[in-house]
Amino acid sequence: MQEIMGTHYKTGESIKVIVNKGIITDICTVPDESEYEDQWLIAPGLVDLQMNGCMGIDLNVFPIDSERVHSIVREVWKEGVTTFFPTITTNSDANIWEAMTAIAKACEEDSSTHTTVGGIHLEGPFISPENGPRGAHKLEYVCQPNWNTFERWQDASGGRIRIVTLSPEWPNATDFIRRCSESGIIVAIGHTAASPEQIRDAVSAGARMATHFGNGAHLTLPRHPNYLWEQLAQDSLWVSLIADGFHLPESFLKVVMQVKQECAILVSDAVHLSGMPPGKYFSHNRVHVVKTNEGRLHLADEPQLLAGSAQMLPWGIAHLTRKKLSSLQEAWEMASVRPSTLMNLPSRSGLQVGGPADLVLFKKERDGGISICETYKQGISRYAIEAQKDMF
């Protein structure tokens, strides 16, 4: 039996969460005059459906081994992330197979890695070959969906591929989407130049999400119709958003969140330079990039072009609340309960009796930032700052 104290992130009440064998068995309100009155906020653990790396650890550099996966798991706990989906991007057949093998091996080697990796997000190579929608994905590896090739990668992963981002503009995309959907895999539309008709066909075939909506697109689009309007209009399509303050303007975030409501979620889409100090770096493909003091990552030779997201989920939550685009409670659930619901994870119950004790203690700073104090995965403290350790 274990007791975790904090202030409920929704109600503001001081609470005591009782945990037994990794499950929340009771949540008790603690009187205001108690010694726990000024504890940190307590909330469900964060769930990141799209993460390429952080703290100098890159999941898309080869060769890759299982230790790199273990290392990134230890880092995400520090950001309040209790479940994440390592994201493997467009690459050669051999490299994708190698990445799947490494992630599977890591999950088999260590139970904490196994429980923290919710699945694998395969972003590409079945995306648009066009400049703009393709983004930074290498053209030489872009190809049409191939079920036999995908099955080889899925076998190598031990069945862990749970999300596939693709473009429905390929002639055989609808059949591929249908087969993925029948296999329990979430198909996300992304890096696409698809027509509105192709978007509608993809949703009818089972596509469920739009990956980093508003990014990975042409710089200029027809006023209407276009693939952004069409995805926004599809009621059954969830959208993931990068709210780092650089990828999307506030007006765009506001409109998408109002239209999609409970189907709008946050992702970090963090690259390996997330968590690293400002400065000049080489990205994994040896491109010179700059991370500014403000946290923006751009190409050194073309400052107007972003070189990926260099921030984690707490940053995105803070951005939404600072800009008054949402309450803290809603922003937190966009990065926790909602992605869990989409992926049908046990953590979809959130901070409720009977749910897994995937919990985060955090503090909202005066400047609006989020400071992670302690992270629990299935009731086990996986990360805690020294100050919090001393409180008990």
NUDREN-744179 format. One record per residue (C-alpha): y, x, z. Coordinates in steps of 0.2 Angstrom, whole numbers, padded with zeros to 4 digits, always signed. Each point is the difference from the previous one (the first is absolute). Layout:
<sites>
YXZ ...
</sites>
This chain:
<sites>
+0000+0000+0000 +0017+0006-0005 +0018-0006+0003 +0014+0004-0012 +0018-0005+0005 +0015-0004-0011 +0013-0013-0005 -0007-0012-0013 +0008+0004-0017 +0002-0019-0004 +0004-0008+0016 +0009+0013+0010 -0012-0003+0015 -0007+0014+0011 -0019-0001-0003 -0016+0008+0005 -0013+0001-0013 -0018+0001+0006 -0012+0010-0011 -0019+0001+0001 -0010+0010-0012 +0014+0000-0013 +0003-0018+0000 +0015-0009+0008 -0007-0012+0013 +0015-0006+0009 +0019+0001-0001 +0009-0004+0016 +0019-0003+0002 +0007+0012+0014 +0014-0006+0011 +0017+0007-0005 +0002+0007+0017 -0015+0011-0002 -0001+0019-0002 -0004-0003-0019 +0016-0009-0004 +0008+0015-0010 -0016+0005-0010 +0000+0003-0018 -0003-0013-0013 -0018-0004-0004 -0006-0006-0017 -0014+0000-0013 -0005+0017-0008 +0008+0003-0017 -0010-0002-0015 +0005+0010-0016 -0008-0005-0016 +0007+0014-0010 +0001+0018+0006 -0001+0016-0010 +0003+0013+0013 +0011+0005+0014 +0005+0016+0010 -0004+0011-0014 -0018-0007-0002 -0002-0006-0018 -0015-0011-0005 +0002+0002-0018 -0001+0019-0001 -0017+0008-0005 -0012+0006+0006 +0000-0012+0014 -0011+0000+0015 -0004-0011+0015 +0011+0010+0012 +0016-0005-0009 -0005-0018+0003 -0003+0003+0018 +0017+0009+0001 +0010-0015-0007 -0009-0012+0012 +0007+0010+0015 +0017+0000-0008 +0001-0019-0004 -0004-0004+0018 +0017+0008+0005 +0008-0013-0011 -0008-0015+0008 -0012-0002-0014 -0017-0006+0006 -0007-0004-0017 +0005+0008-0017 -0007+0000-0018 +0000+0018-0007 +0007-0002-0017 -0007+0010-0015 +0011+0000-0015 -0003+0002-0019 -0011+0016-0003 -0015+0006-0009 -0017-0008+0002 -0006+0015+0009 +0014+0001+0012 +0000-0018+0004 -0019+0001+0003 +0003+0015+0011 +0014-0009+0011 -0012-0015+0002 -0014+0012+0006 +0012+0009+0012 +0006-0016+0008 -0017-0007+0002 -0006+0016+0008 +0014+0000+0012 -0004-0018+0005 -0018+0004+0003 +0004+0016+0010 +0012-0008+0013 +0000-0018+0007 +0019+0001+0003 +0003+0004-0018 -0012-0013-0005 +0009-0014+0010 +0018+0006-0005 -0004+0000-0019 +0000-0018-0004 -0005+0004-0018 +0006+0009-0015 +0014-0005-0012 -0003+0006-0018 +0017+0000-0008 -0004+0003-0019 -0006+0007-0011 -0001-0018-0008 +0019-0001-0001 +0014-0001-0014 +0001+0015-0011 +0019-0004-0003 +0014+0011+0007 +0008-0009+0014 -0014-0011+0006 -0012+0015+0001 +0012+0009+0012 -0006+0017+0005 -0018-0003-0005 -0007+0012-0013 -0001-0007-0017 -0015+0010-0004 -0011-0009+0012 +0006-0018-0002 -0014-0010-0008 -0006-0018-0002 -0010-0008+0014 -0019+0005-0001 -0012-0008+0011 -0014+0013-0001 +0013+0014+0004 +0006-0010+0015 -0017-0004+0007 -0003+0019+0000 +0015+0003+0010 -0004-0015+0012 -0017+0007+0002 +0007+0017+0005 +0012-0009+0013 -0015-0009+0008 +0008-0016-0005 +0017+0003+0008 +0011-0003-0015 +0009-0016+0006 +0016+0000-0011 +0002+0004-0018 +0017+0001-0008 +0000-0003-0019 +0010-0007-0014 -0007-0016-0008 +0007+0005-0017 -0017+0008-0005 -0010-0012-0011 -0015+0001+0012 +0010-0002+0016 -0004-0018+0003 -0018+0003+0000 +0001+0015+0011 +0012-0009+0012 -0013-0014+0002 -0014+0012+0003 +0010+0008+0014 +0005-0016+0008 -0018-0006+0000 -0005+0017+0009 +0013-0003+0013 +0013+0012-0006 +0018-0004+0001 +0008+0003-0018 +0018+0004+0001 +0012+0000-0015 +0010+0015-0002 +0007+0014-0011 +0000-0014-0013 +0008-0005-0017 -0010-0016-0001 +0007-0015-0008 +0002-0016+0010 -0015-0007-0007 -0011+0015+0005 +0007-0001+0017 -0005-0019+0001 -0017+0004-0007 -0002+0014+0013 +0004-0012+0015 -0012-0013-0007 -0013+0014-0001 +0002+0004+0018 +0015+0012+0002 +0007-0001+0018 +0014+0012+0002 +0015+0009-0009 +0000+0018+0005 +0017+0008+0006 +0009-0015-0009 +0016+0005-0009 -0005+0018-0002 -0011+0008-0014 +0010-0010-0013 +0011+0002-0015 +0018+0004+0004 +0005-0014-0011 -0009-0017-0003 +0004-0016-0009 +0010-0012+0010 -0014-0012-0001 -0015-0001-0001 -0006+0016+0007 -0015+0006+0010 +0011+0001+0016 +0005-0018-0001 -0018-0006-0004 -0007+0009+0015 +0013-0007+0011 -0004-0017-0006 -0019+0001+0003 -0002-0009+0017 -0017+0007+0004 +0006+0018-0004 +0004+0011+0016 +0013+0014-0003 +0001+0017+0009 +0017+0007+0002 +0007+0018+0003 +0014-0003+0012 +0006+0018+0003 +0017-0004-0005 -0001+0010-0017 -0013-0008-0010 +0007-0018+0000 +0018-0007+0003 +0002-0012+0015 +0004-0015-0012 -0017+0003-0009 -0009+0001+0017 +0009-0016+0006 -0004-0010-0015 -0019+0005+0000 -0002-0003+0018 +0008-0017-0001 -0011-0005-0015 -0016+0007+0006 +0002-0004+0019 -0017+0004+0009 -0007+0008-0016 +0013+0015+0001 -0007+0016+0008 +0006+0017+0003 -0008+0016-0006 +0006+0018+0002 -0007+0007-0016 +0003+0016+0009 -0003+0017-0009 -0005+0016+0009 +0019+0005+0004 +0001-0015+0011 +0004+0006+0018 +0005+0017-0007 +0018+0007+0004 +0014-0001-0014 -0001+0014-0012 -0006+0005-0017 -0018-0001-0004 -0013+0000-0014 -0010-0016-0002 -0018+0001-0004 +0002+0002-0019 +0012+0014+0003 +0016-0010-0003 +0015+0006+0010 +0006-0014+0011 +0013-0002+0014 -0001-0010+0016 +0018-0004+0006 +0006-0002+0018 +0000-0019-0003 -0018+0000-0004 +0001-0002-0019 -0012+0010-0011 +0006+0004-0017 -0003+0011-0015 +0010+0016+0002 +0005+0000-0018 +0003-0018-0001 +0007-0007+0017 +0001-0018-0006 -0019+0000-0002 -0011-0003+0015 -0015+0011+0003 -0009-0012+0011 +0002-0008+0018 +0002+0013+0014 +0000-0013+0014 -0013-0009+0010 -0001-0018+0005 +0010+0001+0016 +0015+0005-0011 -0002-0015-0011 -0001-0012+0015 +0016+0008+0006 +0009-0001-0017 -0004-0019-0001 +0007-0003+0018 +0015+0012-0002 +0005-0010-0016 -0003-0016+0008 -0012-0005-0013 -0013-0006+0013 -0003+0000+0019 -0010+0014+0008 -0014-0012+0002 -0001-0005-0018 +0002+0018-0006 -0014+0006+0012 -0012-0014-0006 +0004+0005-0018 -0008+0017+0004 -0014-0006+0011 -0006-0018+0001 +0004-0005-0018 -0009+0015-0009 -0015-0003+0012 +0000-0018-0005 +0000+0004-0019 -0014+0013+0003 -0010-0012+0012 +0000+0014+0013 -0005-0004+0018 +0018+0005+0005 +0007-0015-0009 +0000-0010+0017 +0014+0012+0006 +0004+0000+0018 -0013-0013+0005 -0014-0002+0012 -0016+0004-0010 +0008+0012-0012 -0003+0018-0001 +0011+0011+0012 +0009+0008-0014 +0017+0001+0008 +0016+0010+0000 +0013+0003+0014 +0017+0003-0007 +0018+0001+0003 +0015-0006-0010 +0013+0013+0000 +0019-0003+0001 +0002+0005-0018 -0013-0013-0005 -0014+0013-0002 -0018-0002+0006 -0008+0012+0012 -0019+0000+0002 -0005+0002+0018 -0019-0003-0001 -0013-0005-0012 -0016-0008+0005 -0015-0002-0012 -0013-0012+0006 +0006+0002+0017 +0000+0019+0000 +0017+0010+0001 +0000+0010-0015 +0018+0006+0001 +0013+0000+0015 +0016+0009+0003 +0001+0010+0016 +0013-0011+0008 -0012-0015-0002 -0015+0009+0007 +0010+0004+0016 +0004-0018+0003 -0017-0005+0006 
</sites>
